[in-house]
Amino acid sequence: MQPQPEINQRDLRNRSKEIMDAVQQGQAFVVTRDGHQIGELIPLRRRRRFVARAEFAAMSRTAPAISVDAFRADQDEVSDQYAGDRYAR
């Protein structure tokens, strides 16, 4: 892994568009002030919104088995069974 390039506070202010474009493309920077490292400017991880069917199937094959009875017991424990009828309690 390559070391992150350092940019000082003045460069960040004066070259913000250029630096933000680089961050958008995946580049990370260490920000300095008076020669001291004070923070990192890193791109956000992008969340995937779609998982291909084949990938989901492959993940499902290695997933642990689910106990239907334990799942139902967990649901019953946290849900309000009488939400529709306030007098049934």
N, C-alpha and C positions, 0 to 999 in steps of 0.2 A: 504494500500500500504506500502510495506516494505521500510525502508530508504535504500538508495543506499550505498554500502560499499565505504569507502574512500581508495584511493591508493595514495601514494606520488610519486613525480616525479622520484625518484630513482627506486621504484618498477616498475613503468611504463617502464622505460628504461631497467631494468634488466630482467623483466618477461613479455616482450611485447608479445611473442607468446602465452603464457598462458592467458594473459589478452585479447588479440584480439580474441582468440578462445571463451572465455566467452562472449565477446560482440557479436560475431557472433551467439551465442546461445541465445541471448536476454538479457544478463546481462548488467546493466548500472553501472557506477562508478562515484564518485566524485573525481577529481584529486586535490591534495593539494601540496603546496610548502611552506616550512618553517612553516608548521602547519596551513596555511591559505587555504581555499578553493578557487581554481582559475578557475575551469571549470568542465564540465561534459563530460564523454565519454559514448555516448549512441548509440545503434544500429539504423541503418536507418530503416524507415518503408518500408516494401516491397510493391510495387505496384502490384496489381493483374492485370493480363493480360486477364483473362477469367472470364466472368460472366455467370453462368448457365442460361439457357433459363427461367426456372421457377422463378429464382431470378429477372431477367430482367422484366418479365411479372408482378411480384408483385410490383416492383418499378414503372413500367409504369402506373399501376392502380391508384396510388396516385399522379402522376405527374399533374401539372396544365395543363389545356387545352391550345392549341396553336391556335392563330388566323392566318389562312392562309394568309389573306390580310395583316395583320401587319408584318408577316414574310417576305412576298414578298416585301413590302415597305422598310423594313430594308435592304434586299438584294439589291434592286435597288439603295438605297441611298449610299451604300458603294462600289458597283461594277462599273467598267468602261464599259458602254454599247457599246462603240465603240472600244474595244480593238483590234479587227481584222482589222479595216479599219481606218488608221490614217488620211485619208482625209475626213471622214464623220463628223468631228466635226464642 
